């Protein structure tokens, strides 16, 4: 389980250090474009499980094919180095508008990597409607 919020800086070579709390849980990761403005970082096995769920849906539906494309076409396997750093490819940092300061957050079964300003703007917009969101979730 991944929880918590950590602030890091992207190195000149495009690497970012994963929080120690996340490093011990996996060595093989898949990095892909996320939703809402950040990047998703999945344990390789969890990513495969999510794809299997999508695969179970009909490929004849365009929205299913499109979502699989969004999740896989720009996905890349990343392995942390001995210092726990992973390489962020330029095409993904460009997508997420990541330049230097990032927030790495645990989102239960995956990790998100965000540009710091983008993350805080997004969370502020959520906080304004937190009660409405909570009440709208089906039991």
N, C-alpha and C positions, 0 to 999 in steps of 0.2 A: 504494500500500500504506500502510495506517495502522497505526502501532505506537507504543507509548509511553504514559505516564501523566502527566496534567497536572492540577494543582489550580487551580480558579477559584472565583469568587464570583458568584452571581446578583445582578445589580443590582436596585435598587428597582423598576424598570419591567419586570422579568422577562426581561431580556436577559443573555446570557452570551457572553463573548468566546471564540471558538474559538482553540485553540493555533495559533501561526504556522505550525508544521509541517503543519497540516491545511488552512489557508486557501489555500495556493498550489495545492492539488490540485483544488479544485472551487469553483464560484461558485453553482451551483444544487443545493440539498439538499432531501431529504424527511426530515422528522422524524416518528417514529411511536413508539407504545408498543413497548417491547422485551420481552425475556423475562428472567425471573429478578429483576426489580425495577428495571431501568434503562430508558432510552430508546435507540432506535436512530436514528442519523443516517446516511442513505445519500446518496451522490451520486445525483442525479436519474436518470441513465442506469442506474446499478447497481440502483436500486430497481425500475425498469422491467424490467430483466433478471430479477430475482428474481420479480417478478409473472408474467412470461412462463413461467418454470419452473412456477409454481403453476397457471397457466392450462392448461398442457399436461396436467394431471391431470384426471380426470373431475369435473365439477361436480355429478354426481349423488351423490357421496359427501359426507355431511354434514361429516366432519372437514376436508375440503378447503375447503368453503364457509366453515366456521367460522374456519379459519386465515386465509383471505383477508380475512374480516371483521375479524379482530383486527389484521391488518397495514394495512388500508386505511381502515377507517371513521373512525379518529381521526388518520390521517396528514395532514400539512400541508406544503406547500412553504414553505421558508424561504430567504431571501436574506440573506447577511451584509451589514451596512452597511459603510461605508468603513473602520471600525475593526475589522472582523471579528467583530462581535457579531450573534448571532441571537436572535430573540424566542422564548421558550419559552411556549407557551400554558398558561394556568392548568389546563386539564383534563389536560394531560400532566404538568405538575409535580405536580399532585395525585395522579395515578396512581403516579408514581415517588417520592412523598414528598420532593420536592425543595423545600427552603426557601431556604437561603443558600449553603452550602458544597457544591461539586460536584467530582467527579472525571470528567475526560474522558479516555477511553482509546481507543486504536486497537485494533481487533479485525480486522485484516487488510484486509478489503474494505469495512468500515463502521466507524463511530465509535459509541461508547456514552457516554451521559451519565448519571451516577449521583449520588444523594445520597451524600455522602462517608461517613457512618457505615454506610449500607446496603451500599455497595461493599466497605468493609473487612471487614464481618461476612461477606459472601458469599465473598470471596477467602480469608479465614481458614478457612472451612468447606471450600473446595476444597483448600487446602494440606494439610489433614489426610489427604486421600485422593488426592493427586496421583499417587503411584505406581500405585495401583489403577486410576485413570482411564486413565493412560498404557498400562498393560498390557491394558486391556479394549478398546482401540481396534483395530478390524480393520485388517489390513494391506492 
